[in-house]
């Protein structure tokens, strides 16, 4: 009888350990929103002007099958800063906004690549390697000031060019640094 109890106890402990370690089995994990069990918090509706629409393979919506964000909602996800120089201007600029990876995690995104679209219909694709390695930011501020449309805003994708000067020096990443960004499709 003691052996059976011991074996059942070991099996139960192993099951609890597996459940806790593997969130896709419903284990106790924490997401960026602090909810346990892998649950994603609902997304509020924007109070201000919608600046960014995200669709595709996401799990959290607030407008049909899309997630729409105003500036405050993007800031609430968390602000990251990239200090870097640009090809088109002299000096180093401080760009702040939401990191692409944090935004995708907040939405439970499950895609492979991202299709980014600008107000003028310019389109680029970025792969997971781009946002996992370089942590680009969807910037809404430059040197603390909101980016105006005439200055390639209100949102623009910024890579840390100065942090990876050899890897990001070519045209590939400057061409991916879309400005006047207004839509992302998770593919």
WOZI-V776188 format. One record per helix or strand of 2 or more residues. SS is the DSSP state (helix for helix, strand for strand). FROM is the first residue (numbers start at 0). TO is the last residue. Records with the same first field share a line. If there is no record, write none. Layout:
# WOZI-V776188
SS->FROM-TO + FROM-TO
This chain:
# WOZI-V776188
helix->1-20 + 22-24 + 70-76 + 99-105 + 127-132 + 148-150 + 170-175
strand->51-55 + 65-68 + 79-84 + 91-98 + 112-117 + 122-126 + 136-141 + 144-145 + 155-157 + 180-185
